[in-house]
Amino acid sequence: MVASDGAPQWLDREEVRAGKPTGDDISRLVRRGFGLRKFVPPVLPGAANALMMLTANPSADFAQIAELVRSDMGIAGRILELANSPLYMTGDPIASIEQAISRLGATVLGELAAVVSLEIAVFDHPGYHRALMEVRNHCVAVARLAEAVCEELHIQNQWIPIAGLFHDCGIAASLVLIATAYGDDTPPLEEAWDELDRVHAKAGWHVVKAWGVPEPVAEIVKGHHDLSGQGEVKRAQAVICVADMLAAEGASAIRGEAPVVPDTIDLRTFGEACALLELGESALRGLRLDAEDFVASFD
């Protein structure tokens, strides 16, 4: 809920001061929003509308629907949440988009898309439009690169592609929250970035938990910058870490400029991830070419 002055209603009035916010203001807002789990994760209505049209087409197949769903982390999250809800849950929790689509069916997906397309809150805001679109495209590229890393290393883990799609949803959600709260006083991205860098992985964990995504995915998202998991979760975090860095490098190489949203995977963690996966230079060269191809598809 949002008050008439633009600030979320669950915030105390003193928490959104008039004028330019400080780093402490931004920190308090983001931590309170996700700490209290009051922030409702947004979705993109454009993809929802496309999904609604596709599911209404009798000649559309599940592969086409799955590809569209994978292109948007918000819609993917809502579909997984619904497929794992008591209304549709018939067995073990579902983690793959294909399983969720099969369980729900085209009719339910179309109805869900219609509801989503009418929602007001979206992963976009005029104050951070370019950054938010870049985050969205980056997440799709990371998901595809994560699949390429898994194929290269013969890793079979159903959670990894979804974790790649959602890995930076905490950045997008935090930016929408900040812009909604501060309106005309929304700070430039560079002024908000230090706090986003610190909290976005944990914020992403809150978002995917709110979507009802299985716990392994949430843990991969939370630790993709510090490889803090154990066993297969840590290995999956390493895959996302590598894909994250390669996607950022690919964006810079293709566009010839630094991304609007800075890359925050440090070289030490990247090296640790490569060592954990036993990923050599020859494989990395091929994956870097894949990264440039993926990024170029968005330009």
Secondary structure, DSSP 4 states (H G I P E B T S, - for coil): -B-TTSSBTTS-GGGS-SSSPPHHHHHHHHHHHHHTT-PPPP--HHHHHHHHHHHT-TT--HHHHHHHHHT-HHHHHHHHHHHTSTTT--SSPP-SHHHHHHHHHHHHHHHHHHHHHT-S--S--GGGHHHHHHHHHHHHHHHHHHHHHHHHHT---TTHHHHHHHTTHHHHHHHHHHHHHHGGGPPPHHHHHHHHHHHHHHHHHHHHHHTT--HHHHHHHHTTTT----HHHHHHHHHHHHHHHHHHHHHHHHHSS--SS-----HHHHHHHHHHHT--HHHHHHHHHHHHHHHHTT-
